């Protein structure tokens, strides 16, 4: 307990004077001096869940096929 965060009030009872914490941490990324807009990433468009699942399944099947063709033809022996 420090006096920076806990000070006596008018009745002498020690109360918390901790600084307020903002719920949105992104608000601290903008400049309060120029009241700039929040920083956003316009290049980031999230991929849908079904598209990402299909991508990884196809990638796994292609990899498995390449391995089977490689070992089946004796390329990796």
N, C-alpha and C positions, 0 to 999 in steps of 0.2 A: 504494500500500500504506500503510494507516494503522494506528496502534496500536489504534484502536477495533475494527478487524476482524481484525487479525493480531497476536497477542501471542506472546512466547516461552513455551514450555512449561517443564516442570521440567528439561529437558536443555539449554535455551537455543535450541532450534530454533523458528523462527517458524512458527506454525500458524494456521489460520483459525479465528476465533471469531465468524463471521457469525451473526446471528440466524437461527433456523429459519424457513423459509418454509412456510406452510400450503398444501397442495394445493388446498383448497377455500376460495376467496375469500369465499364466502357466510358462512363461519363468523365472519368479522370483522364482519359486519353485525349480529350479535346482541350483546346486552349481557352481558358476563361478570359484571357485578355481580349481576344477578338470574337468571342462567342461563336466559335467555329462549329460546324455541324459535326455530329459523331462520325468517327472513322468507320467506313464500311469497305468491304472488299467486293467490288462489282464483278470481278472475274471469277468469283467462287459461286458456282451453281451446284448445289448438292445433287448427287446421283440418286435416283430412286432405288429403293431396296430391291425390287424385282430385277431391275436392270443390272445391279451389281452382283446379285446371285447368279444370274444367267452368265455374266461375264466370267466369273470365277469358275463356274462349272465348265464352260466351253474351254477356258484356258487349261483346266485340269485334264479334260478329255484329249485336247490336242497334245499336251505334254505326254500323257500316257501313250497315245498313238505313236508319237515320235520314238519313245523309248522301246515300245514293242517292235516297231519296224527296225530300229537300230540293232536290237539284240537278235531279232528273228533273221535278219540278213547277215549276221556275223560281223557287222561293222565295228562293234565294241568288244570283240573278243581278243 
